[in-house]
């Protein structure tokens, strides 16, 4: 999916609203066209109050996105006559749902990670009554979609599992998706998620490229001032304890680049808890 194609461009819609040409309401025509397509193709489709239709072939078993999630999806787009207007991607593209047409913002959250199906989108939830690039005004758009990942969680989890296997680690996974390895539990005080701590650490990616050499002597910080993976993970250790935190992007820096860290990155930290202050 090309951002220049499916992305909602505010300037474009503003220019349409200022156009002297009368806008056409295709709602009734689109509704009839979608219903005919559903009947002809024997689809088990559901209609929402907005006029969107969706077909769930497989709901999926992973995380469900919201209307503001960053997702990775494979897809193909075509008209009701089955002419393809966008061949899409079989391997998946990543974007925030707030960057795409309304039919996707509403429709994609009906699926969980691993789910697949069809979105049948009337013009008022897509590009409206005006021609947009190669899409004629008033067009019903149909998308075959497969939701591959939400907030990189499925992709990240696979990367972490592979790293654990490749390096023969004895790791424990938490409900949040964090993995931790305790080499030494420690014998001193155990911090909480709001503690001030002194920690020696080093940070690197799954390919072992170091993004933060950290400190061997330790830095002092409050666990409310760091990424979620640290807030959750450091309290698994007591003073003197050491091990690893393997942190998915949802508990790290999310979907956006942060200095030398690309969006969606799994972060690994070697940590030693020196002191609970």
N, C-alpha and C positions, 0 to 999 in steps of 0.2 A: 504494500500500500504506500502510495506516495503522498507525503504531507500536502503537496501542492494540489492534490486531487481530492482526498477525503476530508482534509482539514476544513473547519468552518472559518471562513475568512470574513471578519467583521466588516471590513471596508467594502467587500463585494455585496453583502446584504444591505448595507447602508445605501450604496449606489443604486441598488434595485428599488429601494423604497422611495428614492427621490426621482425615479424615472417617471416621465409623464405618461408612459404607456400603462394602461390598466392591467393590474395583476389578475390572473385567471385562477379561479378556485377549481382544482382538479380532484377534490376530495371524493365526490360521488363516483366519478369516472375511475379513479384509482381503486376505490373500494370494490367496484364491480370487476375490474381487471384482476385484482388479487384473488377474489373469491373464485373467479373462473380458472385461474392458474392452479389454485389449491385443488379444485374439483378435478381438473384434467390430469393432475399429477398424483392424485389420491394421497394428499398430505394430511397429516394429523396436526393442524395448526391451531394456535391459540391467538385470540385477538385481545389487545389491550384497549383501554379507554381512549388512547391517543390515535388509534387506527393502525398501529403497528401489529403485524402478525409475526409469530415466531414458531419454529418447529424444533423440538428438542429430540434429537436422535439418541444422544447420550448426554445426561446431565453433567457427568464428571463427578469426581470424588474429592477434589482438592479444595482450595480456597475459592470463595465467591467474591468477585470484584464489586466495588461500589461505582457510582457514576463519576468518581474522581480518581479511580485507580489507574496506575500504570500497568498495562497488560502486554503480553506477547501473544499474537494470534496469527494463524494461517487462514487464508481466505481466497475466494474468487467472487467477482461481481459480474452479474449479467442482468439483462432485461427479461420480461416475461416471454419474449419470443426466443429466449435462450442465447441471444447474441451476447458475447462476452465484451464488456466495456473496460474491465480491469482484471487481468489474469492473476493479479495479487501475488501471493507468496506461499509456497508449500512449506518452507522452513520457518516462517514466522517473522513478523515485524513488531517492533515495540513502540508504544506511544501512550500518552495520557488520554483517557476517554473524553476529557474536556476539549480535546483538539479535533474531534471528529463530528460527523453529522449526528443530529438528534436521534435518529433511528438506532445508531450504534450505542450512544450514551444510555438509551433506555433498554436496548435489546441484549447487549453483552452480559449485563448482570443476571440474566436468567440462567446463565451457565456457570458451572464451577470449572476449575482447572481440569483439563482432560476431556471436557465436554465438547460436543459438536452438534451442529444443526444448521438451520436456515433462518435468516431474517428477511422478511418481505416488507419493504419500506415504501410508504406512499410519499409523494413529492413534498408534502408539507413537513415531513420529517427528514428530508434530504436536501435537495437544491431548489425546491420551490417551483415557480411557474416560468422561470427564465432559463434559457440555455446556459449551461456552465461547462466550459471546455467542450468535451465531446458528448456530454449528457444533455439530451433535449429537455427543455422545460416541461414540467408535468410528468416526468418519467417515474414509473415504479422501479425501484432497484431491489434486486434479490442478491443476497450474499450467502454463500456456503462458508461457514466459519468453524474453526476449531480453536478453543481457548487453551493455549499452551502453558501460560504462566501468568500469575497475578503478583504484581510488585516483585517480580523475579523470584518468588518463593520456590516454585517447583524447580526452576533452573538452578537456583542457588543450592537447594537441598541435594540435587543430583551431584553438583560440584563438590559439596562437602562430603557426601557419602563416598565419592570416588577418592577424594584426598585421604579420608580415614582408611579406606581399604588399601590404597597404594602405600601408605606409611604405617600400616598395621597398628593403628591407634585404638585404645580402649576408651571410646567416647560415649557419653550419655547425651541423649537429646531431650530437650524440655518442650513443653507445650507451645512455646513461642517460636520454636524453630532453631533456637540456640543449641549448639553442641559444646560440651566442655570435657576436658581431659584432666584428671587429677593425678599428677605424678607424685606429689606429696601433699597430704591434706593439711599439714601444719598442726601445731599443738597450742597455739596461742588464742587470742581473742578472735571471734568471728564477726565480721562487719554486717551491717544491714544495708539496705539500698539507699540510706541517707547518710551513711558514715563518711567521715574524713579518713582517707587511707593514704599510705605511702606504698607505691608499687614500682617495681622494676619490670620493664617490658620491652618487647620488640614486636613490630607489626609488619606483616607481609601478606601477599596474595597466595592463592592456591598453586601458582607456578613458582613460588618461593622468592619472587622478587620483593625486596624490602621497600616498603613505602614510608616506614617510620622506624629509624634505628633505635628510637626510644632512649632508655637510660638503664644502665646496669646498677647504678647506685640508688635509683628510685626517685620518683616525683610524688609530690603530695597534692591531693585533689579531693573534692567532694563527689561522691558517686551520683549526685543529682546533676552534676555539671558535665557529664560525659555521655557517650552514645549508650543507647538502651542495652546493647549487648554487654557492656561493662557494668551498668547498673544492676542487671540481673545476674551476670556471671561471676563477678568478684566475690559476692557473698557465699559462693560455694567453697571458698578457701578460708582457712584460719591463718593467723599470723605465722609466717614461716613456710606456708604452703606454696606450691608452684604447680604449673600445668599450662594448659592451652585453652583459649576461647576461640571457637570457630563460628563466626558471626555472619548471618545472611544480611543482605542489604536492608531489609526491613528493620533490622536492629542496629544498622550501621549508619550509612549516609544516604540511604534511599536510592531514588532513581536519577539523581542529579550529580554531576561531577563536583567533587570537592577537592580543590587543589590538585594533587597528583593522583587522586583516587577516582577512577571512572564510575559513573552511575551504575548501580546494579552489582557492584563488586562484593564478593565474599571477602571478609577480613579475618585473618588469623593472627592471634596474639599469643606469644609466649609471655606468661606473667609469673611474677613472684610477689606475694603479698608480704611486705616487710613489716608494716606497722598499721594498726588500727588506732587512729589518734583520738 
